[in-house]
Amino acid sequence: EDQVTQSPEALRLQEGESSSLNCSYTVSGLRGLFWYRQDPGKGPEFLFTLYSAGEEKEKERLKATLTKKESFLHITAPKPEDSATYLCAVQAGLTGGGNKLTFGTGTQLKVEL
Amino acid sequence: NAGVTQTPKFQVLKTGQSMTLQCAQDMNHEYMSWYRQDPGMGLRLIHYSVGAGITDQGEVPNGYNVSRSTTEDFPLRLLSAAPSQTSVYFCASSYSQGSNQPQHFGDGTRLSIL
């Protein structure tokens, strides 16, 4: 059974204080690992897809990395507008379930002035 | 470009009532799916469709029905609402079955069953 565990559950940072969010996973044949951002009252918003170990993707202050067991979302010099819940999800190989995503429970990030 | 549109945004039902949650996408995506999000749990797949006329069950399908008569629309029906179905429901779409392109989500329907 595919599993995704995210840590920490919640993180409070000062503006400019860099940190990393962790996503550990077990999956039968990784087809893709996805990072989403979710704001209160909204649906998940796509950030990155990572396909293989060693891959990195960047977008503004965010950088996602992938190993064979985990992914990190690095946030450099965060701003208050980066406050959100960050979700990690994995998509397994074609063993049924269509394009099913298995999600973690998320990391709630709060960036303060 | 609206993306994935869900209606209604909020709904309160009594136990035993039925209702349909609407989902429409304007991206010509073949693959559509429904997830529910509950506190302390990750989003869980309810049903999915790989194209018009084709649907299949996900992880938590009991108590829900779906149909896909057009590419654009994928409604979710609650047959006889139960308090355990109180949740936030998200519809998502992506390019095609087997694609590892990202799924795009709507803003959800917040459903309370009394």
Chai-1 contact restraints between the chains, C-beta under 6 A:
chainA,res_idxA,chainB,res_idxB,connection_type,confidence,min_distance_angstrom,max_distance_angstrom,comment,restraint_id
A,R31,B,N100,contact,1.0,0.0,6.0,A-B,restraint_1
A,G32,B,N100,contact,1.0,0.0,6.0,A-B,restraint_2
A,F34,B,P102,contact,1.0,0.0,6.0,A-B,restraint_3
A,K42,B,D107,contact,1.0,0.0,6.0,A-B,restraint_4
A,G43,B,F90,contact,1.0,0.0,6.0,A-B,restraint_5
A,G43,B,F105,contact,1.0,0.0,6.0,A-B,restraint_6
A,G43,B,G106,contact,1.0,0.0,6.0,A-B,restraint_7
A,G43,B,D107,contact,1.0,0.0,6.0,A-B,restraint_8
A,G43,B,G108,contact,1.0,0.0,6.0,A-B,restraint_9
A,P44,B,F105,contact,1.0,0.0,6.0,A-B,restraint_10
A,F46,B,P102,contact,1.0,0.0,6.0,A-B,restraint_11
A,T49,B,P102,contact,1.0,0.0,6.0,A-B,restraint_12
A,G98,B,Y48,contact,1.0,0.0,6.0,A-B,restraint_13
A,G98,B,V50,contact,1.0,0.0,6.0,A-B,restraint_14
A,G98,B,Q97,contact,1.0,0.0,6.0,A-B,restraint_15
A,N99,B,Y31,contact,1.0,0.0,6.0,A-B,restraint_16
A,N99,B,S94,contact,1.0,0.0,6.0,A-B,restraint_17
A,K100,B,L45,contact,1.0,0.0,6.0,A-B,restraint_18
A,F103,B,G42,contact,1.0,0.0,6.0,A-B,restraint_19
A,F103,B,L43,contact,1.0,0.0,6.0,A-B,restraint_20
A,G104,B,G42,contact,1.0,0.0,6.0,A-B,restraint_21
A,T105,B,G42,contact,1.0,0.0,6.0,A-B,restraint_22
